[in-house]
Amino acid sequence: MRKWWSSAGAARYTWLLGALLLPVAVALVWLVIRSQLWWWLLPLVGLLIALPLIHRLSANEQRAQHHAVERHRLAQLALALLREPLENGDLPSQLSQHVPPLFPGGWVEVRLLPDTVLFAQGEGWIPLPNEQWVALLEDVETAVPVPALPEAVELGFGPQALLLPMRSRDGETIGGIYLLRPGAADIWAWETAGQALAELIAAELQRTQQVEAALAEQARVYEEAIYEQAYQAEVNTVLLEYQKMTQEIATARKVQTTFLPPEVPNLSGWQIAVTLEPAREMSGDFYDFIELPNGRIGLVIADVADKGMGSALYMALSRTLIRTFATDFDTAPAQVLRAANQRVLADTSSDLFVTVFYAILEPETGRLTYCNAGHNPPFLYSGNGGGMRLLDRTALPIGILDETAWEQTSIHMQPGDLLVMYTDGVTEAEDEGAHFFGEARLQAVATANLGRPVDIIESKVVTAVLDFVGDAPQFDDITLMLLARDA
């Protein structure tokens, strides 16, 4: 049986009820005025006020459901691209499968400059001329409305279209997305989904280019070895396999480094420093800085269980999911990690898990709201001599249990306060005698350097760890993030 009540249905029935009651209400008002029974006006006024409020609540619910569906479909596309083997990636096919539900009934054109169409949809679709694409994207910084093609307007589409640029990591405009909604629908309603899609496609194109370059390099090395050392065929076979494995790991490491922020945010009145020293070619640790509305910023430090390629892939998935949900719950870190945990458990069968400390900082007030999902408790040092406290765990790591409590806590960082966030690669670094560096040494170095710039404190901690380890091998990734509020 078709569900007859929905947000859209509620809005329609509310307006229908209002249309039916309005003449009745007007008649009653006239009768009340004639009879001078003014107290009857109160319920009538209340009724007239309540109807538009009910409609507005219904419309808000409908928009929230629409955005939730968009986020789910974008997450599905991101997961599909991550799961696709790099050498078999087919971006147009993935777009054909996942993009149409995002923009139902509209025209969509995804193009690489100058003239490569990755995807197009729409009844009676008419492509924009190549020269118009180039001219438009030369001056576009963010999403902008542009006049719709006359042919599109004649087919019943709105007078405005939305053009969103796609850019490479170095800021070069590599293409764009052209969106056109049917009828008089607001084109800006598709802006958020369009921008997220543009960023996702740009990241996938960059990853594909890196893989293709690596494969070309492997082919070049292989050909040179065959022609120059043909008489050592068996030796060369072993050498080439080793080179291939090394190149693949190097390529994977290069791709992985693109997931880390290119620079530390510059916040007025605050200092941030971060370092990551991987134990192997691929790292299971990661950190991130996420720009949020109203000047807030998300701080992430995390550690995936185990090492190597598997943990690196798990790291990429976790980082993508946290970023996906961070803008949905921009004031609730516990909700972000809860949503990421549910997605990981639903879409993977790995026995890996990841510990995460995710905090949302309000720079103006110093308020820091955090969720510690099984991670090493950071140290918060008071700038006024109030000592040190631990920001204890508030949840289990991501990837263990579905039904679990996700809690968050808020603190206020005062001028002079210092927050030390780290992974267990710092405290569990071992010397040649198998002794751990430990929390006590980390706290001692931080305490001895309180009040100094965070980059100096970072250098002091890393130097202390490396001096302690000496010639012993590094068994785990070392990640350290420092946040200080200027005194």
C-alpha positions as CSV (number, residue, x, y, z in Angstrom):
1,M,0.0,0.0,0.0
2,R,1.4,3.4,-0.9
3,K,2.3,5.6,2.1
4,W,-0.2,8.5,1.9
5,W,1.4,10.8,4.6
6,S,4.8,12.3,4.0
7,S,6.5,15.7,4.4
8,A,5.4,16.8,1.0
9,G,1.9,15.4,1.6
10,A,1.8,17.1,5.0
11,A,2.5,20.4,3.3
12,R,-0.2,19.9,0.7
13,Y,-2.8,18.8,3.2
14,T,-1.9,21.8,5.4
15,W,-2.5,24.3,2.6
16,L,-5.7,22.5,1.6
17,L,-6.9,22.7,5.2
18,G,-6.0,26.4,5.3
19,A,-7.8,27.0,2.0
20,L,-10.9,25.4,3.4
21,L,-10.8,27.1,6.8
22,L,-9.9,30.6,5.6
23,P,-13.4,31.6,4.3
24,V,-15.0,30.0,7.4
25,A,-12.6,32.0,9.6
26,V,-13.4,35.2,7.7
27,A,-17.1,34.6,8.1
28,L,-16.7,33.9,11.8
29,V,-14.7,37.1,12.2
30,W,-17.5,39.1,10.5
31,L,-20.1,37.5,12.8
32,V,-18.0,38.1,15.9
33,I,-17.6,41.8,14.9
34,R,-21.4,42.1,14.3
35,S,-22.2,40.4,17.6
36,Q,-19.3,42.2,19.5
37,L,-18.1,38.9,21.0
38,W,-14.5,39.7,20.7
39,W,-13.2,36.9,22.8
40,W,-14.1,34.5,20.0
41,L,-11.2,36.1,18.0
42,L,-8.5,34.4,20.1
43,P,-8.9,30.8,18.9
44,L,-9.4,32.1,15.3
45,V,-6.1,34.1,15.4
46,G,-4.4,31.1,16.9
47,L,-5.7,28.9,14.1
48,L,-4.5,31.3,11.4
49,I,-1.0,31.5,13.0
50,A,-0.6,27.7,13.5
51,L,-1.3,26.8,9.8
52,P,1.7,28.4,8.3
53,L,3.9,27.2,11.1
54,I,2.8,23.6,10.5
55,H,3.6,24.1,6.8
56,R,7.0,25.5,7.6
57,L,7.9,22.6,9.9
58,S,6.8,20.2,7.2
59,A,8.9,21.9,4.6
60,N,11.9,21.9,6.9
61,E,11.5,18.1,7.4
62,Q,11.3,17.6,3.7
63,R,14.5,19.5,3.1
64,A,16.3,17.6,5.9
65,Q,15.2,14.3,4.3
66,H,16.3,15.5,0.9
67,H,19.8,16.5,2.2
68,A,20.1,13.1,4.0
69,V,19.4,11.3,0.8
70,E,22.0,13.4,-1.0
71,R,24.6,12.6,1.6
72,H,23.8,8.9,1.4
73,R,24.2,8.9,-2.3
74,L,27.4,10.8,-2.3
75,A,28.8,8.4,0.4
76,Q,27.8,5.5,-1.8
77,L,29.7,7.0,-4.8
78,A,32.8,7.6,-2.6
79,L,32.7,4.1,-1.4
80,A,32.3,2.7,-4.9
81,L,35.3,4.7,-6.2
82,L,37.4,3.5,-3.2
83,R,36.5,-0.1,-3.8
84,E,37.1,0.0,-7.5
85,P,40.6,-1.5,-8.3
86,L,42.8,1.4,-9.4
87,E,43.8,-0.3,-12.7
88,N,40.2,-1.0,-13.6
89,G,38.7,2.3,-12.6
90,D,35.7,3.4,-14.8
91,L,34.7,6.9,-13.6
92,P,32.0,7.5,-16.3
93,S,30.3,4.2,-15.5
94,Q,30.2,5.1,-11.7
95,L,28.8,8.5,-12.5
96,S,26.1,7.0,-14.7
97,Q,25.1,4.8,-11.8
98,H,25.2,7.3,-8.9
99,V,24.6,10.8,-10.3
100,P,21.1,10.6,-11.8
101,P,19.4,10.1,-8.4
102,L,21.2,13.2,-7.1
103,F,19.6,15.5,-9.7
104,P,16.3,13.9,-10.7
105,G,14.6,15.3,-13.8
106,G,17.4,17.8,-14.5
107,W,20.2,18.4,-17.0
108,V,23.6,17.4,-15.8
109,E,26.9,17.7,-17.7
110,V,30.3,16.8,-16.3
111,R,33.1,17.9,-18.5
112,L,36.9,18.0,-18.5
113,L,38.4,20.9,-20.3
114,P,38.4,21.5,-23.1
115,D,36.0,19.0,-24.7
116,T,35.8,15.7,-22.8
117,V,32.3,14.9,-21.6
118,L,32.5,12.4,-18.6
119,F,28.8,12.3,-18.1
120,A,25.6,13.8,-19.4
121,Q,21.9,13.3,-18.5
122,G,18.6,14.9,-19.5
123,E,15.7,14.4,-21.8
124,G,16.6,16.4,-25.0
125,W,20.0,17.3,-23.6
126,I,21.9,19.9,-25.6
127,P,25.6,20.2,-24.8
128,L,27.2,23.6,-24.2
129,P,29.6,24.7,-26.9
130,N,33.3,24.0,-26.0
131,E,34.2,27.7,-26.3
132,Q,31.4,28.6,-23.9
133,W,32.7,26.1,-21.3
134,V,36.2,27.5,-21.5
135,A,35.1,31.1,-21.3
136,L,32.8,30.5,-18.4
137,L,35.3,28.5,-16.3
138,E,38.1,31.0,-16.8
139,D,36.3,33.5,-14.4
140,V,34.4,31.1,-12.1
141,E,35.8,30.8,-8.6
142,T,32.8,29.1,-6.9
143,A,29.3,27.9,-7.9
144,V,27.6,30.7,-10.0
145,P,24.3,30.9,-11.8
146,V,24.5,31.3,-15.6
147,P,21.8,31.8,-18.2
148,A,20.2,28.6,-19.4
149,L,20.4,27.7,-23.1
150,P,17.3,29.1,-24.9
151,E,16.6,25.5,-26.2
152,A,16.5,24.3,-22.5
153,V,14.0,27.1,-21.5
154,E,11.7,26.1,-24.4
155,L,11.8,22.5,-23.0
156,G,10.5,23.7,-19.7
157,F,13.7,24.2,-17.7
158,G,14.3,27.3,-15.5
159,P,16.0,30.4,-16.8
160,Q,19.1,29.9,-14.8
161,A,21.6,27.1,-14.6
162,L,24.4,26.4,-12.1
163,L,28.0,26.1,-13.1
164,L,30.5,24.6,-10.6
165,P,34.2,24.4,-11.3
166,M,36.4,21.3,-10.8
167,R,39.9,22.0,-9.7
168,S,43.0,20.0,-9.2
169,R,44.9,19.9,-5.9
170,D,47.2,22.8,-7.1
171,G,44.2,25.0,-7.9
172,E,44.1,24.5,-11.7
173,T,40.6,24.5,-13.3
174,I,40.3,21.1,-15.0
175,G,36.6,21.1,-15.8
176,G,33.1,21.7,-14.3
177,I,29.6,20.6,-13.7
178,Y,26.6,22.2,-15.4
179,L,23.2,21.8,-13.6
180,L,19.7,22.8,-14.8
181,R,16.5,22.1,-12.9
182,P,13.1,21.6,-14.5
183,G,10.4,24.3,-14.2
184,A,10.8,27.1,-11.7
185,A,12.6,25.0,-9.0
186,D,15.4,26.8,-7.1
187,I,18.7,25.9,-8.8
188,W,20.6,26.7,-5.6
189,A,19.0,23.7,-3.9
190,W,21.5,21.6,-5.9
191,E,24.6,23.6,-5.0
192,T,25.8,21.5,-2.0
193,A,25.5,18.2,-3.8
194,G,27.0,19.7,-6.9
195,Q,30.1,21.0,-5.1
196,A,30.6,17.8,-3.2
197,L,30.4,15.9,-6.5
198,A,32.9,18.2,-8.1
199,E,35.4,17.7,-5.3
200,L,34.9,13.9,-5.4
201,I,35.4,13.7,-9.2
202,A,38.5,15.9,-9.0
203,A,40.1,13.7,-6.3
204,E,39.3,10.5,-8.3
205,L,40.8,12.0,-11.5
206,Q,44.0,12.9,-9.6
207,R,44.2,9.4,-8.2
208,T,43.8,7.9,-11.7
209,Q,46.5,10.2,-13.2
210,Q,48.9,9.1,-10.5
211,V,48.2,5.5,-11.1
212,E,48.6,5.8,-14.8
213,A,51.9,7.7,-14.4
214,A,53.2,4.9,-12.1
215,L,52.1,2.2,-14.6
216,A,53.9,4.0,-17.4
217,E,57.0,4.3,-15.3
218,Q,56.9,0.6,-14.5
219,A,56.6,-0.2,-18.2
220,R,59.6,2.0,-19.0
221,V,61.7,0.3,-16.4
222,Y,60.6,-3.1,-17.6
223,E,61.5,-2.4,-21.2
224,E,65.0,-1.0,-20.4
225,A,65.8,-4.0,-18.2
226,I,64.7,-6.5,-20.9
227,Y,66.8,-4.9,-23.7
228,E,69.9,-4.0,-21.6
229,Q,70.2,-7.2,-19.5
230,A,68.7,-10.0,-21.6
231,Y,71.6,-12.4,-20.9
232,Q,70.6,-12.3,-17.1
233,A,67.0,-13.2,-17.6
234,E,66.4,-15.0,-14.3
235,V,68.2,-12.4,-12.3
236,N,66.3,-9.6,-14.0
237,T,63.0,-11.3,-13.4
238,V,63.6,-11.1,-9.7
239,L,64.9,-7.6,-9.9
240,L,61.9,-6.4,-12.0
241,E,59.4,-8.0,-9.5
242,Y,61.1,-6.2,-6.7
243,Q,61.1,-2.9,-8.6
244,K,57.4,-3.4,-9.4
245,M,56.5,-4.0,-5.8
246,T,58.6,-1.0,-4.7
247,Q,57.0,1.3,-7.3
248,E,53.5,0.2,-6.3
249,I,54.2,0.9,-2.7
250,A,55.7,4.3,-3.6
251,T,52.7,5.1,-5.7
252,A,50.3,4.1,-2.9
253,R,52.4,6.2,-0.5
254,K,52.1,9.2,-2.8
255,V,48.4,8.8,-3.1
256,Q,48.1,8.4,0.7
257,T,49.9,11.6,1.3
258,T,47.3,13.5,-0.7
259,F,44.8,12.7,2.0
260,L,46.8,14.7,4.6
261,P,46.2,18.5,4.8
262,P,48.7,20.4,2.7
263,E,49.2,23.0,5.4
264,V,48.3,23.9,9.0
265,P,45.3,26.3,9.5
266,N,46.2,29.9,10.4
267,L,43.9,30.8,13.3
268,S,44.1,34.3,14.8
269,G,45.0,33.9,18.5
270,W,45.9,30.2,18.2
271,Q,48.9,28.1,17.4
272,I,48.8,24.6,15.8
273,A,51.6,22.3,15.0
274,V,51.5,18.7,13.7
275,T,53.9,16.0,12.6
276,L,53.6,12.4,11.3
277,E,56.6,10.0,11.1
278,P,55.4,6.7,9.4
279,A,57.1,3.5,10.6
280,R,56.7,2.0,7.1
281,E,56.1,3.1,3.6
282,M,52.3,3.2,4.3
283,S,50.9,4.8,7.5
284,G,47.9,3.8,9.6
285,D,48.0,7.1,11.5
286,F,46.3,10.2,10.1
287,Y,45.3,13.7,11.1
288,D,43.0,16.2,9.5
289,F,41.7,19.8,9.7
290,I,38.1,20.3,8.6
291,E,36.7,23.8,7.9
292,L,33.2,24.1,9.4
293,P,30.5,26.8,9.4
294,N,30.8,30.0,11.5
295,G,34.6,29.8,11.7
296,R,34.7,26.5,13.6
297,I,37.4,24.0,12.7
298,G,37.4,20.2,13.2
299,L,40.7,18.6,14.6
300,V,41.2,14.9,13.9
301,I,44.0,12.6,15.1
302,A,43.5,8.8,14.6
303,D,45.3,5.5,14.6
304,V,44.3,2.4,12.6
305,A,45.0,-1.0,14.2
306,D,47.8,-2.9,12.5
307,K,50.3,-1.7,9.9
308,G,50.8,-1.8,6.1
309,M,48.6,-1.6,3.0
310,G,45.4,-2.9,4.7
311,S,45.5,-0.3,7.5
312,A,46.4,2.4,4.9
313,L,43.2,1.6,2.9
314,Y,41.2,1.5,6.1
315,M,42.6,4.9,7.0
316,A,41.5,6.3,3.6
317,L,38.0,5.0,4.1
318,S,37.8,6.3,7.7
319,R,39.1,9.7,6.8
320,T,36.6,10.1,3.9
321,L,33.7,9.1,6.0
322,I,34.6,11.5,8.9
323,R,34.9,14.3,6.4
324,T,31.6,13.3,4.8
325,F,29.7,13.5,8.0
326,A,31.6,16.4,9.6
327,T,29.6,19.0,7.7
328,D,26.3,17.2,8.5
329,F,26.9,17.4,12.2
330,D,29.1,20.5,12.4
331,T,28.6,20.9,16.2
332,A,28.4,17.3,17.3
333,P,31.6,15.2,17.0
334,A,29.9,12.2,18.7
335,Q,27.3,12.1,15.9
336,V,30.0,12.3,13.3
337,L,31.9,9.3,14.7
338,R,28.7,7.4,15.3
339,A,27.6,7.8,11.6
340,A,31.1,6.9,10.4
341,N,31.1,3.8,12.6
342,Q,27.8,2.6,11.3
343,R,28.9,3.1,7.7
344,V,32.2,1.2,8.3
345,L,30.4,-1.8,9.9
346,A,27.8,-1.8,7.2
347,D,30.1,-1.7,4.2
348,T,33.3,-3.6,5.3
349,S,34.0,-7.0,6.7
350,S,37.5,-6.3,8.0
351,D,38.5,-7.0,11.6
352,L,40.5,-3.7,11.7
353,F,39.4,-0.8,13.8
354,V,40.5,2.8,14.3
355,T,40.8,5.0,17.4
356,V,39.9,8.6,16.8
357,F,40.0,11.8,18.8
358,Y,37.7,14.4,17.0
359,A,37.3,17.9,18.4
360,I,35.4,20.9,17.2
361,L,37.1,24.2,18.1
362,E,35.3,27.6,18.3
363,P,38.3,30.0,18.0
364,E,36.4,33.1,19.2
365,T,35.2,31.5,22.5
366,G,37.8,28.9,23.1
367,R,35.1,26.2,23.4
368,L,36.4,22.7,22.4
369,T,33.8,20.0,22.0
370,Y,35.3,16.5,21.6
371,C,34.5,12.8,21.3
372,N,37.4,10.4,22.1
373,A,36.7,7.1,20.4
374,G,39.1,4.8,22.2
375,H,42.1,7.1,21.5
376,N,45.0,8.0,23.8
377,P,43.7,10.7,26.1
378,P,45.2,14.1,25.2
379,F,46.9,16.2,27.8
380,L,45.4,19.7,28.5
381,Y,47.8,22.0,30.3
382,S,46.5,25.1,32.0
383,G,48.2,28.4,31.2
384,N,47.5,29.9,34.6
385,G,49.3,27.2,36.6
386,G,46.2,25.0,37.1
387,G,48.1,21.8,36.2
388,M,47.2,19.2,33.7
389,R,44.1,17.1,33.0
390,L,43.3,14.2,30.6
391,L,40.6,14.3,28.0
392,D,39.4,10.7,28.6
393,R,37.7,8.3,26.3
394,T,34.0,8.8,25.6
395,A,33.3,6.0,23.2
396,L,34.7,2.8,21.7
397,P,36.9,2.8,18.6
398,I,35.3,2.9,15.1
399,G,34.7,-0.5,13.6
400,I,34.1,-2.7,16.7
401,L,30.4,-2.5,17.7
402,D,27.3,-1.0,16.1
403,E,25.1,-0.4,19.2
404,T,27.3,1.5,21.6
405,A,27.2,4.8,23.5
406,W,28.6,7.8,21.7
407,E,29.2,10.7,24.0
408,Q,30.9,14.1,23.8
409,T,32.3,16.6,26.2
410,S,33.0,20.3,26.0
411,I,35.8,22.3,27.7
412,H,36.9,26.0,27.4
413,M,40.6,26.6,26.5
414,Q,41.8,29.7,28.2
415,P,44.7,32.0,27.1
416,G,48.0,30.2,27.6
417,D,46.4,26.6,27.6
418,L,48.1,23.9,25.6
419,L,46.5,20.7,24.3
420,V,48.8,17.8,23.4
421,M,47.3,15.1,21.1
422,Y,49.3,12.0,20.1
423,T,49.1,8.4,18.9
424,D,50.5,5.5,20.8
425,G,53.6,5.5,18.5
426,V,54.9,8.3,20.7
427,T,54.4,6.8,24.1
428,E,55.2,3.2,23.0
429,A,58.4,4.0,21.1
430,E,61.0,1.4,22.2
431,D,64.7,1.7,22.8
432,E,67.2,-1.1,22.3
433,G,66.3,-2.5,25.7
434,A,62.6,-2.8,24.8
435,H,61.7,0.0,27.2
436,F,58.8,2.4,26.3
437,F,59.2,6.1,26.0
438,G,56.0,6.4,28.1
439,E,53.5,9.1,29.1
440,A,55.7,10.4,31.9
441,R,58.5,11.4,29.5
442,L,56.0,13.0,27.1
443,Q,54.5,15.0,29.9
444,A,57.9,16.0,31.2
445,V,59.0,17.4,27.9
446,A,55.7,19.3,27.4
447,T,55.8,20.7,31.0
448,A,59.4,21.8,30.6
449,N,58.5,23.8,27.5
450,L,55.1,25.3,28.5
451,G,54.7,28.9,27.2
452,R,57.0,28.4,24.2
453,P,55.7,28.3,20.6
454,V,54.1,25.0,19.6
455,D,56.5,24.3,16.8
456,I,59.4,24.4,19.3
457,I,57.5,22.1,21.7
458,E,56.8,19.8,18.8
459,S,60.5,19.7,17.8
460,K,61.5,19.1,21.5
461,V,59.1,16.1,21.8
462,V,60.1,14.5,18.5
463,T,63.8,14.9,19.3
464,A,63.3,13.4,22.7
465,V,61.5,10.4,21.2
466,L,64.2,9.8,18.5
467,D,67.0,10.2,21.1
468,F,65.3,7.7,23.3
469,V,64.9,5.2,20.5
470,G,68.5,5.5,19.3
471,D,69.4,2.8,16.8
472,A,66.4,0.6,17.6
473,P,63.9,0.2,14.7
474,Q,60.7,2.2,14.7
475,F,57.8,-0.2,15.1
476,D,54.8,2.2,15.0
477,D,53.8,5.5,13.3
478,I,54.5,8.6,15.3
479,T,51.9,11.4,15.1
480,L,51.8,14.5,17.3
481,M,49.4,17.5,17.2
482,L,49.6,20.5,19.4
483,L,47.0,23.2,19.9
484,A,47.7,26.3,22.0
485,R,45.7,29.5,22.7
486,D,47.9,32.6,22.8
487,A,48.3,34.2,26.2
